[in-house]
């Protein structure tokens, strides 16, 4: 997962989130569904390492992941996708889980992790952020608008600014508009590109919300909305020619205490 924008209103128990996952086309991926070996998880699946980039479970847990872009992309001892999977199967609070994960942060390549627990037996629910790079200290998120790309929370990269602005204008029937925002292939002006240590050509390619190249691009797009006791999530799978492969939808009524 490489781009996430979300609005969080804990007093109203509302979460609205847009996300694109970018990956090499050659990496095998399964579309979102209930997992046969972990039937409490609904998520897409990385069939190479077995984890996922974004998922929910039946009790109101949610998790999403982005990597951190660095000039030298080190391969961690453990797959980052397990961070999402393990939270969705864990009974730990988001705070306790992040504390455990960040204590083992050196075992993973750079990541940002967003964790939510909106179980109905909680007064408002919780949403937490943490990462294993500078600035990624664990924190509980207050009401507001946030964004994650391949740097720390709310780093103002052009595509993240555009996506947050678009999210702020979505109404209650924003599904079509949500995916239009995620389909935005507008690249940033060269003088506004971040300097993450990769080539200027690659920075430019990666500067749009929707990415497409011969070998790498946007593979999954997600619109998630939680209001009170109802969770709705739609995920679209995209192919190597930017074509729409499939659409997966889920509606859950979160269990009461």
FIKOLZA-1660 file (N, C-alpha, C; in steps of 0.1 Angstrom, whole numbers, plus 5000, padded with zeros to 4 digits):
% residues 257
   i   px   py   pz ch aa at
   1 5008 4988 5000  A  X  N
   1 5000 5000 5000  A  X CA
   1 5009 5012 5000  A  X  C
   2 5006 5022 4991  A  X  N
   2 5014 5033 4989  A  X CA
   2 5008 5047 4991  A  X  C
   3 4995 5047 4992  A  X  N
   3 4988 5060 4994  A  X CA
   3 4975 5058 5002  A  X  C
   4 4973 5065 5012  A  X  N
   4 4961 5065 5021  A  X CA
   4 4957 5079 5025  A  X  C
   5 4945 5082 5024  A  X  N
   5 4939 5094 5030  A  X CA
   5 4927 5090 5037  A  X  C
   6 4925 5096 5049  A  X  N
   6 4914 5092 5057  A  X CA
   6 4909 5104 5066  A  X  C
   7 4896 5103 5069  A  X  N
   7 4890 5112 5078  A  X CA
   7 4884 5104 5090  A  X  C
   8 4888 5109 5102  A  X  N
   8 4885 5101 5114  A  X CA
   8 4877 5110 5124  A  X  C
   9 4865 5106 5127  A  X  N
   9 4857 5114 5136  A  X CA
   9 4852 5104 5148  A  X  C
  10 4860 5103 5158  A  X  N
  10 4857 5092 5168  A  X CA
  10 4844 5095 5176  A  X  C
  11 4841 5108 5178  A  X  N
  11 4829 5111 5186  A  X CA
  11 4816 5105 5178  A  X  C
  12 4817 5105 5165  A  X  N
  12 4806 5100 5157  A  X CA
  12 4808 5086 5152  A  X  C
  13 4819 5080 5157  A  X  N
  13 4823 5067 5152  A  X CA
  13 4823 5066 5137  A  X  C
  14 4830 5075 5130  A  X  N
  14 4830 5075 5116  A  X CA
  14 4845 5075 5111  A  X  C
  15 4847 5066 5101  A  X  N
  15 4860 5066 5094  A  X CA
  15 4857 5065 5080  A  X  C
  16 4863 5074 5072  A  X  N
  16 4862 5073 5057  A  X CA
  16 4876 5073 5052  A  X  C
  17 4879 5063 5043  A  X  N
  17 4893 5061 5039  A  X CA
  17 4894 5058 5024  A  X  C
  18 4904 5063 5018  A  X  N
  18 4908 5060 5004  A  X CA
  18 4922 5055 5003  A  X  C
  19 4925 5044 4995  A  X  N
  19 4938 5039 4995  A  X CA
  19 4941 5032 4982  A  X  C
  20 4953 5034 4977  A  X  N
  20 4959 5027 4966  A  X CA
  20 4971 5019 4970  A  X  C
  21 4971 5006 4965  A  X  N
  21 4983 4998 4967  A  X CA
  21 4990 4997 4954  A  X  C
  22 5003 5000 4954  A  X  N
  22 5012 4999 4942  A  X CA
  22 5022 4988 4944  A  X  C
  23 5024 4980 4934  A  X  N
  23 5032 4968 4935  A  X CA
  23 5037 4964 4921  A  X  C
  24 5047 4956 4920  A  X  N
  24 5051 4950 4907  A  X CA
  24 5040 4941 4902  A  X  C
  25 5038 4942 4889  A  X  N
  25 5027 4933 4883  A  X CA
  25 5031 4918 4884  A  X  C
  26 5043 4915 4885  A  X  N
  26 5047 4901 4885  A  X CA
  26 5045 4895 4899  A  X  C
  27 5042 4903 4909  A  X  N
  27 5040 4897 4922  A  X CA
  27 5026 4892 4923  A  X  C
  28 5024 4879 4926  A  X  N
  28 5011 4873 4926  A  X CA
  28 5002 4878 4937  A  X  C
  29 4990 4881 4934  A  X  N
  29 4981 4887 4944  A  X CA
  29 4967 4882 4942  A  X  C
  30 4960 4879 4954  A  X  N
  30 4946 4874 4953  A  X CA
  30 4937 4886 4957  A  X  C
  31 4926 4887 4951  A  X  N
  31 4916 4898 4953  A  X CA
  31 4910 4896 4967  A  X  C
  32 4905 4907 4973  A  X  N
  32 4899 4907 4986  A  X CA
  32 4888 4897 4988  A  X  C
  33 4888 4890 4999  A  X  N
  33 4878 4880 5002  A  X CA
  33 4880 4875 5016  A  X  C
  34 4871 4867 5021  A  X  N
  34 4874 4860 5034  A  X CA
  34 4885 4850 5032  A  X  C
  35 4894 4849 5041  A  X  N
  35 4905 4840 5040  A  X CA
  35 4901 4826 5045  A  X  C
  36 4903 4815 5037  A  X  N
  36 4900 4802 5042  A  X CA
  36 4907 4798 5054  A  X  C
  37 4920 4802 5055  A  X  N
  37 4928 4797 5067  A  X CA
  37 4927 4807 5079  A  X  C
  38 4921 4819 5077  A  X  N
  38 4919 4828 5088  A  X CA
  38 4905 4835 5085  A  X  C
  39 4894 4827 5087  A  X  N
  39 4881 4831 5083  A  X CA
  39 4876 4844 5089  A  X  C
  40 4883 4850 5099  A  X  N
  40 4879 4862 5105  A  X CA
  40 4884 4874 5097  A  X  C
  41 4893 4872 5087  A  X  N
  41 4899 4883 5079  A  X CA
  41 4893 4884 5066  A  X  C
  42 4890 4897 5062  A  X  N
  42 4886 4900 5048  A  X CA
  42 4896 4910 5043  A  X  C
  43 4903 4905 5032  A  X  N
  43 4914 4913 5027  A  X CA
  43 4919 4908 5014  A  X  C
  44 4926 4915 5006  A  X  N
  44 4934 4910 4995  A  X CA
  44 4946 4903 5001  A  X  C
  45 4953 4895 4993  A  X  N
  45 4964 4888 4998  A  X CA
  45 4976 4887 4989  A  X  C
  46 4988 4890 4994  A  X  N
  46 5000 4888 4987  A  X CA
  46 5004 4874 4987  A  X  C
  47 5003 4868 4975  A  X  N
  47 5005 4853 4975  A  X CA
  47 5020 4849 4975  A  X  C
  48 5028 4859 4975  A  X  N
  48 5043 4855 4976  A  X CA
  48 5047 4854 4991  A  X  C
  49 5043 4863 4999  A  X  N
  49 5047 4862 5013  A  X CA
  49 5036 4859 5023  A  X  C
  50 5023 4859 5017  A  X  N
  50 5012 4855 5025  A  X CA
  50 5004 4865 5033  A  X  C
  51 5009 4877 5034  A  X  N
  51 5003 4888 5042  A  X CA
  51 4994 4896 5034  A  X  C
  52 4991 4908 5039  A  X  N
  52 4982 4918 5032  A  X CA
  52 4986 4932 5034  A  X  C
  53 4981 4941 5027  A  X  N
  53 4984 4956 5028  A  X CA
  53 4972 4963 5035  A  X  C
  54 4960 4957 5035  A  X  N
  54 4949 4964 5041  A  X CA
  54 4938 4953 5044  A  X  C
  55 4932 4954 5055  A  X  N
  55 4922 4944 5058  A  X CA
  55 4913 4948 5070  A  X  C
  56 4902 4941 5071  A  X  N
  56 4893 4942 5083  A  X CA
  56 4889 4929 5088  A  X  C
  57 4884 4929 5100  A  X  N
  57 4878 4916 5105  A  X CA
  57 4864 4918 5110  A  X  C
  58 4858 4907 5114  A  X  N
  58 4844 4907 5117  A  X CA
  58 4840 4915 5130  A  X  C
  59 4850 4917 5139  A  X  N
  59 4847 4924 5151  A  X CA
  59 4850 4939 5151  A  X  C
  60 4854 4944 5139  A  X  N
  60 4856 4959 5138  A  X CA
  60 4870 4963 5139  A  X  C
  61 4880 4954 5137  A  X  N
  61 4894 4958 5136  A  X CA
  61 4897 4961 5121  A  X  C
  62 4906 4970 5120  A  X  N
  62 4911 4975 5107  A  X CA
  62 4926 4978 5107  A  X  C
  63 4933 4974 5096  A  X  N
  63 4947 4977 5096  A  X CA
  63 4951 4980 5081  A  X  C
  64 4961 4989 5080  A  X  N
  64 4966 4992 5066  A  X CA
  64 4981 4996 5068  A  X  C
  65 4988 4994 5057  A  X  N
  65 5003 4995 5057  A  X CA
  65 5008 5003 5045  A  X  C
  66 5018 5011 5047  A  X  N
  66 5025 5016 5035  A  X CA
  66 5040 5014 5038  A  X  C
  67 5048 5013 5027  A  X  N
  67 5062 5012 5029  A  X CA
  67 5068 5026 5030  A  X  C
  68 5081 5027 5033  A  X  N
  68 5088 5040 5034  A  X CA
  68 5098 5040 5022  A  X  C
  69 5097 5050 5014  A  X  N
  69 5106 5051 5002  A  X CA
  69 5120 5055 5006  A  X  C
  70 5130 5048 5003  A  X  N
  70 5144 5051 5006  A  X CA
  70 5152 5048 4995  A  X  C
  71 5164 5055 4993  A  X  N
  71 5173 5053 4982  A  X CA
  71 5178 5039 4982  A  X  C
  72 5181 5033 4993  A  X  N
  72 5185 5019 4994  A  X CA
  72 5174 5011 5000  A  X  C
  73 5167 5004 4992  A  X  N
  73 5155 4996 4997  A  X CA
  73 5160 4983 5003  A  X  C
  74 5162 4983 5016  A  X  N
  74 5166 4971 5023  A  X CA
  74 5155 4961 5024  A  X  C
  75 5158 4948 5023  A  X  N
  75 5148 4937 5025  A  X CA
  75 5149 4933 5039  A  X  C
  76 5138 4934 5046  A  X  N
  76 5137 4930 5060  A  X CA
  76 5138 4915 5062  A  X  C
  77 5141 4911 5074  A  X  N
  77 5141 4897 5077  A  X CA
  77 5127 4891 5077  A  X  C
  78 5117 4900 5080  A  X  N
  78 5103 4895 5080  A  X CA
  78 5095 4904 5070  A  X  C
  79 5084 4898 5065  A  X  N
  79 5075 4905 5056  A  X CA
  79 5067 4915 5063  A  X  C
  80 5066 4927 5057  A  X  N
  80 5057 4938 5063  A  X CA
  80 5043 4934 5063  A  X  C
  81 5039 4926 5053  A  X  N
  81 5024 4922 5052  A  X CA
  81 5019 4915 5064  A  X  C
  82 5028 4908 5072  A  X  N
  82 5024 4901 5084  A  X CA
  82 5019 4911 5095  A  X  C
  83 5023 4923 5094  A  X  N
  83 5020 4933 5104  A  X CA
  83 5005 4935 5104  A  X  C
  84 4999 4936 5093  A  X  N
  84 4984 4938 5092  A  X CA
  84 4977 4925 5096  A  X  C
  85 4981 4914 5090  A  X  N
  85 4975 4901 5093  A  X CA
  85 4975 4898 5108  A  X  C
  86 4987 4900 5115  A  X  N
  86 4988 4896 5129  A  X CA
  86 4979 4905 5138  A  X  C
  87 4977 4918 5134  A  X  N
  87 4969 4926 5142  A  X CA
  87 4954 4922 5141  A  X  C
  88 4950 4918 5129  A  X  N
  88 4936 4913 5127  A  X CA
  88 4933 4900 5134  A  X  C
  89 4943 4893 5137  A  X  N
  89 4941 4880 5145  A  X CA
  89 4944 4882 5159  A  X  C
  90 4950 4893 5163  A  X  N
  90 4954 4895 5177  A  X CA
  90 4943 4900 5186  A  X  C
  91 4945 4898 5199  A  X  N
  91 4935 4904 5209  A  X CA
  91 4942 4916 5216  A  X  C
  92 4954 4920 5212  A  X  N
  92 4960 4931 5218  A  X CA
  92 4954 4944 5214  A  X  C
  93 4954 4954 5222  A  X  N
  93 4949 4967 5218  A  X CA
  93 4958 4973 5208  A  X  C
  94 4954 4983 5200  A  X  N
  94 4963 4989 5190  A  X CA
  94 4976 4994 5196  A  X  C
  95 4974 5001 5208  A  X  N
  95 4986 5006 5215  A  X CA
  95 4996 4995 5219  A  X  C
  96 4991 4984 5225  A  X  N
  96 5000 4974 5229  A  X CA
  96 5006 4967 5217  A  X  C
  97 4998 4965 5206  A  X  N
  97 5004 4959 5194  A  X CA
  97 5015 4967 5188  A  X  C
  98 5012 4980 5187  A  X  N
  98 5023 4989 5181  A  X CA
  98 5035 4988 5190  A  X  C
  99 5034 4989 5203  A  X  N
  99 5045 4988 5212  A  X CA
  99 5054 4975 5209  A  X  C
 100 5047 4964 5207  A  X  N
 100 5053 4951 5205  A  X CA
 100 5060 4952 5191  A  X  C
 101 5053 4957 5181  A  X  N
 101 5059 4957 5167  A  X CA
 101 5071 4966 5166  A  X  C
 102 5070 4978 5172  A  X  N
 102 5080 4988 5171  A  X CA
 102 5093 4984 5178  A  X  C
 103 5091 4975 5189  A  X  N
 103 5103 4970 5196  A  X CA
 103 5111 4960 5187  A  X  C
 104 5104 4955 5177  A  X  N
 104 5110 4946 5167  A  X CA
 104 5112 4952 5153  A  X  C
 105 5112 4966 5153  A  X  N
 105 5111 4973 5140  A  X CA
 105 5123 4970 5131  A  X  C
 106 5135 4967 5137  A  X  N
 106 5147 4965 5128  A  X CA
 106 5146 4952 5120  A  X  C
 107 5136 4944 5123  A  X  N
 107 5134 4931 5115  A  X CA
 107 5127 4934 5102  A  X  C
 108 5121 4946 5100  A  X  N
 108 5113 4949 5088  A  X CA
 108 5120 4960 5080  A  X  C
 109 5117 4960 5067  A  X  N
 109 5120 4972 5059  A  X CA
 109 5111 4983 5064  A  X  C
 110 5114 4996 5060  A  X  N
 110 5106 5007 5064  A  X CA
 110 5091 5006 5062  A  X  C
 111 5083 5009 5073  A  X  N
 111 5069 5008 5071  A  X CA
 111 5062 5019 5080  A  X  C
 112 5050 5022 5076  A  X  N
 112 5040 5029 5084  A  X CA
 112 5028 5020 5086  A  X  C
 113 5022 5020 5098  A  X  N
 113 5011 5011 5101  A  X CA
 113 5000 5019 5107  A  X  C
 114 4988 5017 5102  A  X  N
 114 4976 5023 5107  A  X CA
 114 4967 5012 5112  A  X  C
 115 4963 5014 5125  A  X  N
 115 4955 5004 5132  A  X CA
 115 4943 5010 5138  A  X  C
 116 4932 5003 5136  A  X  N
 116 4919 5007 5142  A  X CA
 116 4912 4996 5149  A  X  C
 117 4905 4999 5160  A  X  N
 117 4896 4990 5167  A  X CA
 117 4883 4998 5170  A  X  C
 118 4873 4995 5162  A  X  N
 118 4860 5002 5163  A  X CA
 118 4850 4993 5168  A  X  C
 119 4853 4983 5177  A  X  N
 119 4844 4974 5182  A  X CA
 119 4833 4982 5190  A  X  C
 120 4821 4977 5189  A  X  N
 120 4809 4984 5195  A  X CA
 120 4809 4985 5210  A  X  C
 121 4818 4976 5216  A  X  N
 121 4818 4977 5231  A  X CA
 121 4828 4988 5236  A  X  C
 122 4833 4996 5226  A  X  N
 122 4841 5007 5230  A  X CA
 122 4833 5020 5229  A  X  C
 123 4836 5030 5237  A  X  N
 123 4828 5042 5236  A  X CA
 123 4829 5049 5223  A  X  C
 124 4841 5050 5218  A  X  N
 124 4844 5058 5206  A  X CA
 124 4852 5050 5195  A  X  C
 125 4859 5040 5199  A  X  N
 125 4868 5033 5191  A  X CA
 125 4882 5040 5191  A  X  C
 126 4892 5033 5185  A  X  N
 126 4906 5038 5186  A  X CA
 126 4912 5037 5172  A  X  C
 127 4920 5047 5169  A  X  N
 127 4928 5047 5156  A  X CA
 127 4942 5051 5160  A  X  C
 128 4952 5043 5156  A  X  N
 128 4966 5045 5160  A  X CA
 128 4975 5045 5148  A  X  C
 129 4986 5052 5149  A  X  N
 129 4996 5053 5138  A  X CA
 129 5010 5050 5145  A  X  C
 130 5018 5043 5137  A  X  N
 130 5032 5041 5141  A  X CA
 130 5041 5036 5130  A  X  C
 131 5054 5038 5130  A  X  N
 131 5063 5033 5120  A  X CA
 131 5076 5031 5125  A  X  C
 132 5085 5024 5118  A  X  N
 132 5098 5021 5122  A  X CA
 132 5109 5030 5117  A  X  C
 133 5106 5042 5113  A  X  N
 133 5115 5052 5108  A  X CA
 133 5113 5064 5117  A  X  C
 134 5123 5074 5116  A  X  N
 134 5123 5086 5124  A  X CA
 134 5109 5093 5122  A  X  C
 135 5103 5097 5133  A  X  N
 135 5090 5103 5132  A  X CA
 135 5078 5094 5133  A  X  C
 136 5081 5081 5134  A  X  N
 136 5070 5071 5134  A  X CA
 136 5066 5066 5148  A  X  C
 137 5069 5074 5158  A  X  N
 137 5065 5070 5172  A  X CA
 137 5050 5068 5173  A  X  C
 138 5046 5058 5180  A  X  N
 138 5032 5054 5181  A  X CA
 138 5024 5065 5187  A  X  C
 139 5012 5068 5181  A  X  N
 139 5004 5078 5187  A  X CA
 139 4989 5075 5184  A  X  C
 140 4981 5079 5193  A  X  N
 140 4966 5077 5191  A  X CA
 140 4961 5090 5183  A  X  C
 141 4953 5088 5173  A  X  N
 141 4949 5098 5165  A  X CA
 141 4936 5105 5169  A  X  C
 142 4936 5118 5171  A  X  N
 142 4924 5125 5174  A  X CA
 142 4916 5128 5161  A  X  C
 143 4904 5133 5163  A  X  N
 143 4896 5137 5151  A  X CA
 143 4903 5145 5141  A  X  C
 144 4902 5142 5128  A  X  N
 144 4908 5151 5118  A  X CA
 144 4910 5143 5105  A  X  C
 145 4917 5150 5096  A  X  N
 145 4920 5145 5083  A  X CA
 145 4935 5142 5082  A  X  C
 146 4938 5130 5077  A  X  N
 146 4952 5125 5077  A  X CA
 146 4955 5119 5064  A  X  C
 147 4968 5117 5062  A  X  N
 147 4973 5110 5050  A  X CA
 147 4986 5103 5052  A  X  C
 148 4988 5092 5045  A  X  N
 148 5000 5085 5045  A  X CA
 148 5004 5081 5031  A  X  C
 149 5017 5084 5027  A  X  N
 149 5022 5079 5015  A  X CA
 149 5035 5071 5019  A  X  C
 150 5046 5073 5013  A  X  N
 150 5058 5066 5016  A  X CA
 150 5068 5074 5024  A  X  C
 151 5062 5082 5033  A  X  N
 151 5070 5089 5043  A  X CA
 151 5061 5089 5055  A  X  C
 152 5065 5097 5066  A  X  N
 152 5057 5097 5078  A  X CA
 152 5043 5103 5076  A  X  C
 153 5035 5102 5087  A  X  N
 153 5021 5106 5087  A  X CA
 153 5020 5121 5083  A  X  C
 154 5012 5124 5073  A  X  N
 154 5009 5138 5069  A  X CA
 154 5020 5145 5063  A  X  C
 155 5031 5138 5058  A  X  N
 155 5041 5144 5050  A  X CA
 155 5035 5150 5037  A  X  C
 156 5036 5163 5034  A  X  N
 156 5028 5169 5024  A  X CA
 156 5033 5167 5009  A  X  C
 157 5033 5155 5005  A  X  N
 157 5036 5152 4991  A  X CA
 157 5025 5157 4982  A  X  C
 158 5027 5161 4970  A  X  N
 158 5016 5167 4962  A  X CA
 158 5004 5157 4960  A  X  C
 159 5007 5144 4957  A  X  N
 159 4995 5135 4955  A  X CA
 159 4987 5133 4968  A  X  C
 160 4994 5134 4979  A  X  N
 160 4987 5132 4992  A  X CA
 160 4978 5144 4995  A  X  C
 161 4983 5156 4992  A  X  N
 161 4976 5168 4994  A  X CA
 161 4963 5168 4985  A  X  C
 162 4965 5164 4972  A  X  N
 162 4953 5163 4963  A  X CA
 162 4943 5153 4968  A  X  C
 163 4947 5142 4973  A  X  N
 163 4938 5131 4977  A  X CA
 163 4930 5136 4990  A  X  C
 164 4937 5142 4999  A  X  N
 164 4931 5147 5011  A  X CA
 164 4920 5158 5008  A  X  C
 165 4924 5166 4999  A  X  N
 165 4914 5177 4994  A  X CA
 165 4902 5171 4988  A  X  C
 166 4904 5161 4980  A  X  N
 166 4893 5154 4974  A  X CA
 166 4884 5147 4984  A  X  C
 167 4890 5140 4993  A  X  N
 167 4883 5133 5004  A  X CA
 167 4874 5142 5012  A  X  C
 168 4879 5154 5014  A  X  N
 168 4872 5164 5022  A  X CA
 168 4859 5168 5015  A  X  C
 169 4858 5166 5002  A  X  N
 169 4846 5170 4994  A  X CA
 169 4837 5159 4991  A  X  C
 170 4840 5147 4996  A  X  N
 170 4831 5135 4993  A  X CA
 170 4819 5136 5002  A  X  C
 171 4807 5133 4996  A  X  N
 171 4795 5132 5004  A  X CA
 171 4792 5118 5008  A  X  C
 172 4780 5116 5013  A  X  N
 172 4776 5103 5018  A  X CA
 172 4775 5092 5007  A  X  C
 173 4774 5096 4995  A  X  N
 173 4772 5087 4984  A  X CA
 173 4785 5088 4975  A  X  C
 174 4796 5088 4981  A  X  N
 174 4808 5092 4974  A  X CA
 174 4816 5081 4967  A  X  C
 175 4810 5069 4965  A  X  N
 175 4817 5058 4959  A  X CA
 175 4824 5061 4946  A  X  C
 176 4816 5066 4936  A  X  N
 176 4821 5069 4923  A  X CA
 176 4831 5080 4924  A  X  C
 177 4829 5090 4931  A  X  N
 177 4838 5101 4933  A  X CA
 177 4851 5096 4940  A  X  C
 178 4850 5087 4949  A  X  N
 178 4861 5082 4956  A  X CA
 178 4871 5075 4946  A  X  C
 179 4866 5067 4938  A  X  N
 179 4874 5060 4928  A  X CA
 179 4880 5069 4917  A  X  C
 180 4872 5079 4914  A  X  N
 180 4878 5089 4905  A  X CA
 180 4890 5096 4911  A  X  C
 181 4890 5099 4924  A  X  N
 181 4902 5104 4931  A  X CA
 181 4913 5094 4930  A  X  C
 182 4910 5082 4933  A  X  N
 182 4921 5072 4933  A  X CA
 182 4926 5069 4919  A  X  C
 183 4918 5072 4908  A  X  N
 183 4923 5070 4894  A  X CA
 183 4931 5082 4889  A  X  C
 184 4933 5092 4897  A  X  N
 184 4940 5104 4893  A  X CA
 184 4954 5101 4889  A  X  C
 185 4958 5102 4876  A  X  N
 185 4971 5100 4872  A  X CA
 185 4979 5112 4870  A  X  C
 186 4975 5123 4875  A  X  N
 186 4982 5136 4874  A  X CA
 186 4995 5135 4881  A  X  C
 187 5006 5138 4874  A  X  N
 187 5019 5139 4880  A  X CA
 187 5022 5152 4885  A  X  C
 188 5031 5153 4896  A  X  N
 188 5034 5166 4902  A  X CA
 188 5044 5174 4893  A  X  C
 189 5043 5187 4895  A  X  N
 189 5053 5195 4888  A  X CA
 189 5067 5191 4893  A  X  C
 190 5077 5191 4884  A  X  N
 190 5091 5187 4888  A  X CA
 190 5096 5194 4900  A  X  C
 191 5093 5207 4901  A  X  N
 191 5099 5215 4913  A  X CA
 191 5092 5212 4926  A  X  C
 192 5081 5204 4926  A  X  N
 192 5074 5201 4938  A  X CA
 192 5076 5187 4943  A  X  C
 193 5085 5179 4935  A  X  N
 193 5087 5165 4939  A  X CA
 193 5095 5164 4952  A  X  C
 194 5092 5154 4960  A  X  N
 194 5101 5152 4972  A  X CA
 194 5114 5146 4967  A  X  C
 195 5124 5147 4976  A  X  N
 195 5137 5141 4973  A  X CA
 195 5139 5129 4983  A  X  C
 196 5136 5117 4978  A  X  N
 196 5137 5105 4986  A  X CA
 196 5149 5097 4983  A  X  C
 197 5158 5102 4974  A  X  N
 197 5170 5095 4971  A  X CA
 197 5169 5087 4958  A  X  C
 198 5157 5085 4952  A  X  N
 198 5156 5078 4940  A  X CA
 198 5158 5088 4928  A  X  C
 199 5159 5083 4916  A  X  N
 199 5161 5092 4904  A  X CA
 199 5149 5102 4902  A  X  C
 200 5152 5113 4896  A  X  N
 200 5141 5123 4893  A  X CA
 200 5130 5116 4884  A  X  C
 201 5134 5108 4875  A  X  N
 201 5125 5101 4866  A  X CA
 201 5115 5092 4874  A  X  C
 202 5121 5085 4884  A  X  N
 202 5113 5076 4892  A  X CA
 202 5104 5084 4902  A  X  C
 203 5109 5095 4907  A  X  N
 203 5101 5104 4916  A  X CA
 203 5089 5109 4908  A  X  C
 204 5091 5113 4896  A  X  N
 204 5080 5118 4887  A  X CA
 204 5069 5107 4885  A  X  C
 205 5074 5095 4882  A  X  N
 205 5065 5084 4879  A  X CA
 205 5056 5081 4892  A  X  C
 206 5062 5082 4903  A  X  N
 206 5056 5078 4916  A  X CA
 206 5048 5090 4922  A  X  C
 207 5047 5101 4915  A  X  N
 207 5041 5113 4921  A  X CA
 207 5026 5114 4919  A  X  C
 208 5020 5105 4911  A  X  N
 208 5006 5105 4909  A  X CA
 208 4999 5095 4918  A  X  C
 209 4986 5098 4921  A  X  N
 209 4978 5088 4929  A  X CA
 209 4977 5075 4923  A  X  C
 210 4974 5075 4910  A  X  N
 210 4974 5062 4902  A  X CA
 210 4986 5061 4894  A  X  C
 211 4993 5050 4895  A  X  N
 211 5006 5048 4889  A  X CA
 211 5005 5037 4878  A  X  C
 212 5012 5039 4867  A  X  N
 212 5012 5028 4857  A  X CA
 212 5025 5030 4849  A  X  C
 213 5032 5018 4849  A  X  N
 213 5044 5017 4841  A  X CA
 213 5045 5003 4835  A  X  C
 214 5054 4999 4827  A  X  N
 214 5054 4986 4821  A  X CA
 214 5055 4974 4832  A  X  C
 215 5061 4977 4843  A  X  N
 215 5064 4966 4853  A  X CA
 215 5058 4969 4866  A  X  C
 216 5053 4981 4869  A  X  N
 216 5049 4985 4883  A  X CA
 216 5038 4995 4882  A  X  C
 217 5028 4993 4891  A  X  N
 217 5018 5003 4892  A  X CA
 217 5007 5000 4902  A  X  C
 218 4996 5007 4902  A  X  N
 218 4985 5005 4911  A  X CA
 218 4978 4992 4909  A  X  C
 219 4978 4984 4919  A  X  N
 219 4972 4970 4918  A  X CA
 219 4958 4969 4925  A  X  C
 220 4956 4977 4935  A  X  N
 220 4944 4976 4943  A  X CA
 220 4940 4990 4948  A  X  C
 221 4927 4993 4948  A  X  N
 221 4921 5005 4952  A  X CA
 221 4910 5003 4962  A  X  C
 222 4910 5010 4973  A  X  N
 222 4900 5007 4983  A  X CA
 222 4893 5019 4988  A  X  C
 223 4880 5018 4990  A  X  N
 223 4872 5028 4996  A  X CA
 223 4865 5021 5009  A  X  C
 224 4868 5027 5020  A  X  N
 224 4863 5021 5033  A  X CA
 224 4855 5032 5040  A  X  C
 225 4843 5028 5045  A  X  N
 225 4835 5037 5053  A  X CA
 225 4829 5030 5065  A  X  C
 226 4832 5036 5077  A  X  N
 226 4826 5030 5089  A  X CA
 226 4818 5041 5095  A  X  C
 227 4805 5038 5097  A  X  N
 227 4796 5048 5104  A  X CA
 227 4788 5041 5115  A  X  C
 228 4791 5044 5127  A  X  N
 228 4785 5037 5138  A  X CA
 228 4787 5022 5138  A  X  C
 229 4777 5015 5136  A  X  N
 229 4778 5000 5136  A  X CA
 229 4780 4994 5123  A  X  C
 230 4780 5002 5112  A  X  N
 230 4780 4996 5098  A  X CA
 230 4794 4999 5092  A  X  C
 231 4800 4989 5086  A  X  N
 231 4812 4989 5079  A  X CA
 231 4810 4986 5065  A  X  C
 232 4814 4994 5055  A  X  N
 232 4813 4992 5041  A  X CA
 232 4827 4993 5035  A  X  C
 233 4831 4984 5027  A  X  N
 233 4844 4984 5020  A  X CA
 233 4842 4979 5006  A  X  C
 234 4849 4986 4997  A  X  N
 234 4849 4982 4983  A  X CA
 234 4863 4982 4978  A  X  C
 235 4867 4971 4972  A  X  N
 235 4881 4971 4967  A  X CA
 235 4881 4967 4952  A  X  C
 236 4888 4974 4944  A  X  N
 236 4890 4972 4930  A  X CA
 236 4904 4966 4927  A  X  C
 237 4905 4956 4919  A  X  N
 237 4918 4950 4915  A  X CA
 237 4921 4956 4901  A  X  C
 238 4933 4960 4899  A  X  N
 238 4937 4966 4886  A  X CA
 238 4948 4957 4880  A  X  C
 239 4949 4957 4866  A  X  N
 239 4958 4948 4859  A  X CA
 239 4970 4956 4854  A  X  C
 240 4979 4948 4847  A  X  N
 240 4991 4954 4842  A  X CA
 240 4989 4964 4831  A  X  C
 241 4977 4965 4825  A  X  N
 241 4974 4975 4815  A  X CA
 241 4965 4985 4821  A  X  C
 242 4964 4986 4834  A  X  N
 242 4956 4996 4841  A  X CA
 242 4941 4992 4841  A  X  C
 243 4938 4981 4835  A  X  N
 243 4924 4977 4834  A  X CA
 243 4918 4972 4847  A  X  C
 244 4905 4974 4848  A  X  N
 244 4898 4969 4860  A  X CA
 244 4895 4954 4859  A  X  C
 245 4901 4947 4868  A  X  N
 245 4900 4932 4868  A  X CA
 245 4887 4927 4875  A  X  C
 246 4885 4933 4887  A  X  N
 246 4873 4928 4895  A  X CA
 246 4870 4939 4906  A  X  C
 247 4858 4937 4911  A  X  N
 247 4854 4946 4922  A  X CA
 247 4849 4937 4933  A  X  C
 248 4854 4939 4946  A  X  N
 248 4849 4931 4957  A  X CA
 248 4843 4941 4967  A  X  C
 249 4831 4937 4972  A  X  N
 249 4824 4945 4982  A  X CA
 249 4820 4937 4994  A  X  C
 250 4820 4945 5005  A  X  N
 250 4817 4939 5018  A  X CA
 250 4809 4949 5026  A  X  C
 251 4798 4944 5033  A  X  N
 251 4791 4952 5042  A  X CA
 251 4790 4944 5055  A  X  C
 252 4794 4950 5066  A  X  N
 252 4793 4943 5079  A  X CA
 252 4785 4952 5089  A  X  C
 253 4777 4945 5097  A  X  N
 253 4772 4952 5109  A  X CA
 253 4781 4947 5121  A  X  C
 254 4788 4957 5127  A  X  N
 254 4797 4953 5137  A  X CA
 254 4790 4948 5149  A  X  C
 255 4795 4938 5156  A  X  N
 255 4788 4932 5167  A  X CA
 255 4787 4942 5179  A  X  C
 256 4776 4942 5186  A  X  N
 256 4774 4950 5198  A  X CA
 256 4781 4943 5210  A  X  C
 257 4783 4950 5221  A  X  N
 257 4789 4944 5233  A  X CA
 257 4780 4934 5238  A  X  C
% end
